[in-house]
Amino acid sequence: MRVVVVIKEERDYSRNVDTFMTDFYRQTGRQLEMLDPDTGEGDSFCRTYDIVEYPTIVAIGNDGQMQNMWSGATLPTIDEVSYYASQD
């Protein structure tokens, strides 16, 4: 399973996301993929999954279907995201 964090850099929420990513790695040993919506790949990804709010964390199954999405300044718990990140 693929877990992607869509974030625009240097925003008010950037520090919270950086802390989340650091804590997530420390607790799970896994790193999450990050995408900037202002890049070509990021723009295409956002259009595909209808992402319009940042930061957004998306869990995508191996078949490309979205399994879960968390949007906005209130980030999910590490346990919620690690469930999807550990599914291979």
C-alpha positions as CSV (number, residue, x, y, z in Angstrom):
1,M,0.0,0.0,0.0
2,R,1.1,3.5,-0.8
3,V,0.8,6.4,1.7
4,V,1.4,9.9,0.3
5,V,1.6,13.2,2.2
6,V,0.6,16.1,-0.1
7,I,2.1,19.3,1.3
8,K,3.1,22.8,0.1
9,E,6.4,23.7,1.6
10,E,6.9,26.6,3.9
11,R,3.4,27.1,5.1
12,D,1.9,27.6,8.5
13,Y,1.4,23.8,8.9
14,S,4.8,22.7,7.6
15,R,6.4,22.4,11.1
16,N,3.5,20.2,12.3
17,V,3.9,17.9,9.3
18,D,7.7,17.7,9.7
19,T,7.2,16.7,13.3
20,F,4.6,14.1,12.3
21,M,6.9,12.7,9.7
22,T,9.8,12.5,12.1
23,D,7.7,10.9,14.9
24,F,6.2,8.5,12.3
25,Y,9.7,7.3,11.3
26,R,10.9,7.0,14.8
27,Q,7.9,4.9,15.8
28,T,7.5,2.8,12.7
29,G,10.8,2.8,10.9
30,R,9.0,3.7,7.8
31,Q,9.1,6.9,5.7
32,L,6.1,8.3,3.9
33,E,6.2,9.6,0.4
34,M,5.8,13.3,0.1
35,L,4.5,15.2,-2.9
36,D,4.3,18.9,-3.7
37,P,1.0,19.8,-5.5
38,D,2.9,22.5,-7.5
39,T,4.9,19.9,-9.4
40,G,3.7,18.1,-12.5
41,E,3.5,14.8,-10.7
42,G,1.9,16.4,-7.6
43,D,-0.7,18.2,-9.7
44,S,-1.6,15.0,-11.6
45,F,-1.9,13.1,-8.3
46,C,-4.2,15.8,-6.8
47,R,-6.4,15.8,-9.8
48,T,-6.7,12.0,-9.7
49,Y,-7.7,11.9,-6.0
50,D,-9.5,15.3,-5.9
51,I,-7.2,16.8,-3.3
52,V,-7.8,20.5,-2.8
53,E,-6.7,21.1,0.8
54,Y,-3.3,20.8,2.3
55,P,-1.8,19.0,4.1
56,T,-3.5,15.8,2.9
57,I,-2.5,12.2,3.7
58,V,-3.8,9.6,1.3
59,A,-3.6,5.8,1.7
60,I,-3.8,4.1,-1.7
61,G,-4.2,0.4,-2.3
62,N,-2.1,-1.7,-4.7
63,D,-4.9,-1.4,-7.2
64,G,-4.8,2.4,-7.1
65,Q,-8.0,2.8,-5.2
66,M,-8.0,5.3,-2.3
67,Q,-8.4,3.5,1.0
68,N,-8.5,6.6,3.3
69,M,-7.8,10.3,3.3
70,W,-7.1,12.9,6.0
71,S,-7.1,16.5,5.1
72,G,-6.5,19.8,6.9
73,A,-4.4,21.0,9.8
74,T,-5.5,18.3,12.2
75,L,-3.3,15.4,11.4
76,P,-4.3,11.8,12.0
77,T,-2.6,9.7,14.7
78,I,0.5,7.8,13.8
79,D,-1.4,4.5,14.6
80,E,-4.1,5.4,12.0
81,V,-1.5,6.0,9.2
82,S,0.8,3.2,10.2
83,Y,-2.0,0.6,9.7
84,Y,-2.0,1.5,6.0
85,A,1.7,2.0,5.7
86,S,2.3,-1.5,7.0
87,Q,0.0,-3.2,4.5
88,D,2.1,-4.5,1.6
